[in-house]
Amino acid sequence: MTAPSYIVVDIGGTNLRFGRVDHGGQGQVLSAVSAQCLASNPVTVLTQHIADLSAADRPAGVVVGIPGPLDAARRTVVDAPNIPSLHGLALADLLAEATGSPVWLEHDGALLLLGEQAAGSAAGQDLVLGVFFGTGIGSAFLKGGRPQKGGDFAMQLGHIPVRGDGRSCACGGVDCIEAYASGLVLSQLAQQYSVRIDRLFTDRLTSTELDKALSAFVEDQAIPMATGVTLFDPDVTVIGGGIIDMADFPVAQLFEATRRRLSPMFDPQRKRLVRAQLGWQAVLQGALAVVSQRDA
């Protein structure tokens, strides 16, 4: 008997990706498009892509990773600062009605971290923190294999307020750390210094000012990481996301900056900081955990 399979949708601030995974853990990447296609009518766009990918093999359900807060029932997108068309949308119920399949929503950071715990750099660990740097900053904390949930806006490490220079955040706030340490900042630096964004860290030494700006950027990235470690005291902290996967990104510098910000009572040198192993495809493994936990 063929194991049931699931369509997995990873909605990022830049990219919209689709994959399929079965209960045996076998996953495959299906397609990827610009997330800008969700700007007008996200339900119609997602329904069409899911239908196209399901034509030859109807899935047992659809799991969608959301880059923003969800309601307690994980049925409605409370907010999505980098994709305003998702704001307040009862996406799970609308997609279920449109596709005829069960739909589960989860934070994108939680999906990634569940995948890393299942088959990546956090395998076998109980208390796991994840911080993911992309267009925005995603984060999650797992205890006993399950995402820990507070109110709708819990685990938004990207929106920690810091003493800054008054920068506006995509969420509407001022001086959120995301306004200093996200992909949107790198886009601005690429334009300012006329460097391709994918070569920012590779070419950083061509300009003293660019090198200083990128060093400050990495120092700012350490703030949500050190804050998360201080709040949750995890066994291991996983960092990932599109920024971490950029060519010549200084992972060792980020780890050192994070440890420097930790109180000595945490014995910073013994805190395990690891790089994600699975990339965005961790959401495929994470989706299986979501389905199993919601059905339990």
N, C-alpha and C positions, 0 to 999 in steps of 0.2 A: 504494500500500500504506500502511495506517495505521501511524503510528509507535507502538511499544509504549509503554504508559503505566504509571505506578507510583503506588500509594497511599503517601502520606507521612504518618506519624503523629508529631506533636510532643508529647511528654509533658513538661509543665512541673509545677512544684510546685503551681500554682493551676489551670491550664487544660490540657485535653486537646484538641488540634486535629487535624483531618484535612484533607488536600488531595490533589490528583492532578496529576501533571506528566508530559509526554511528552518523548521525546528531541529534539523540536524546541524544547524550552524553554518550551512553553506550559503554564502552570499555572493551577489554579483552587482556591479555597477551597471545601471541601465541608461541613464542620460543626465545631462546637466545643461541648464540654460541660465540666463541672467535673471536675478531676482526682481529686476525692474518690471518684468512681465506681470507681476502681481499688483502693480500700482493702481489699476482701475477696478478689476473684478476678480479677486483672488479665488473665489469659489469656482467660478467658471473655468479659469485657467487650470487650477489643480484638478478639477473633475475631468477635463479633457485629457490632460497628461496621464492621469491614472487610468482612464478608459483605454487610451492607446497602448499603455504598457500591460493591460490586463486582457487584451483581446484574445490572445492565444491560451491564456492560463489564468482563470479567475482566482484572485487571491482570497485568503481566508479573512483578511482585514487589512487596514491601512494604519500605519503609525507615522505621526507627523511631529517633527522637532520644531519647536517655536522659539524664536529669539526674543523672548520677553516674558513677562509675568502671565500666569494662567490662574483661573479661578480654582477654588478648592477641589471641585469635582473634575478638574482637568478637561473641561468641555468648551470653555470660552477663553479667547485671548483677551486678557485685561488691557494689555498695552504692548506695543511693539515699536519702540522709538524709531528704528531704522526702516520700518515698513508700515507706514501709517494706515494703509488700507486694511490691515488686520485688526486695528484698534477696536475693541469691544465686540468682535465678531464671534458668534456662537459656531465656531468653525467645525467642531467635531460633529454636531448634529446636522449642520448644513451639508457637510461632505458625505455623511452617512446616508442622508436622504438622496443626494444626487448620484452617488455611486452604487447604492444598494449593498454596501459592505460595512462591517463594524469599523469604527474609527477611534483611535486612541491618540490623545495629544500628550506631549511631555516637553519640558524645557530642553532646548538643544544641548545645553551643558550637561544635564542629567543623562541624556541619551549617550553622549560621547563618553561620559565617565562610567556609565554602566557597561559599555562596550570594553573600555580599558580594564575594568575590573574582571570582566568575563574572560578576556583573551589577550590582554595587553600588558602594559607596564605596571598595573595595580593588581594583577592576578594574585589571589590568595590573601589579600589585605582586607581588614574589617572596616577601619575608619579611614575613609579616602576623601580627600579634597581635590577638586579639579578646578583649574582656572584656564580659560580658553580665550586667546586674544585674536580677534578677527576684525570685522567692521566695527563691532562693539566688543564688550568683555562679557563672556558667559562664565558661570560658575555653578558648582553643585557640591553637595556633601553627601556621602553614602555612609550608612551605619547598618551593618548586617545585610549588606547587599541592596538596601532600599534607600531611595532619596529621602532626606529629612526635609519635612515641610513645615513651614510656619504659616504666616498670612500670605496673601496673594503676592506681596512684593518681597518675600523673603529671598535670601541668597542673591541679591543684586549687588555683588561686590563692585561692579563697574560704576555704581552710583553712590559710592562712599564720597562724602563731601571732603574736600581738602582745601588748605589755604593756598590759593592760586592767584592768577591775575585776572579773574573775572570771565573766564571762558564759558561760553554757552554750550550746553550738552544737548544732544538730539532729543533727550527726554523732556526738555524744557527747563531743566535746572541750571544752576550756575556752579561751576567748579566741581562737578562730579569728576572722579578720577578718569572716567572714560573720555573726557574731553582733553586729556593729556596723554593717554596711553593706549589708544585704539587705532585701527586702520585708517580712520578718518584723518587722524593727525599725520600719518605717514603720507597720505594722499596730498595733504597740504605741503609737506616738506618736499615731496617729489616735484611739485609745481614750482615751489619757491626756488629750488636749487637746480631746476632743469635736469633732473635725473630720473630715469625710468624707475617706477616704484619697485619693481622686482629686483633692482640693482642698488637700492639705497644702502644696504649694509655692505655690499661688495665694494661700492665706490665711495664709501664714507670718508676715506682718507684723502680724497681728491680736494676736499674743502675742509679747512679747519672749523669753520662755522657749522657745516653739516655734521661733522664728527661730534662737536659739542652738543648739537641739537639731538642727535641720536643717543648719545650717552645720557642726556637728561631724560629722554624718552624711556630708556631701559630702567633708569632709576625710578621713574614714575610707575612703571609696570610692577616693580617690586612692592609698591604700597598695597594693592589689593591682595597680593599673594601673602605678604607678611600679616595683613589684617586677618585673612582667612585662617592662617595657621594659628594665630593668637586666639581666635574665637573658638576653633574646633579641636585644636591639638591632634591632628590626624596622624595615623601611622605613616602615611605617605601622601605627598602632594604631587599631582600630575599637572604639568603645563602642556598646552597644545594650542591648536588653531592655526589659521593661515599665516599669521605673522611669525610664529615660532618656526614654521616650515620654510620661511624665506631663506634664500641663499645667504650663507655667512651670518645668520642671526647669532648674536653672542650669548648663547645659552649659559655659559659659565659666568659671564658678567651678571646676568639676571639672577642666577642662583646666589652669587656672592652678595649682591645688593639686597636680596631677600633676607639672607641670614644676618646681615649687618643690622637690619631693622628689627630683629627679634630680640626680646628681652633675654638676658643670660639665664633666667630661670627655665627657659625652654631648651637650654643646651643647644644652641643653634647649629653647631657643627654635626649634631647627631640627627637633625631633622632630615628625613629622606625627601629630597626633591628630585623628581624624575621627569623625563620627557615622554610625552605620549608616543606610543608605537604605531598605532593603527591609522592615524590621520582621520579624515572625516568619515571613513568607512567604519569607524567604531560604532556609528549609529546603527549599523546593520545588526551587530551583536546586541547593542543596547535595546533595540526594538523587541527582541525576543524576551528580554528581562521584563520590559514593560507589559507585554501581553501576558506573561506568566503571572506577574504580580497583580494585575488588574483582574485576572480570571480566578485568582486564588480565593 
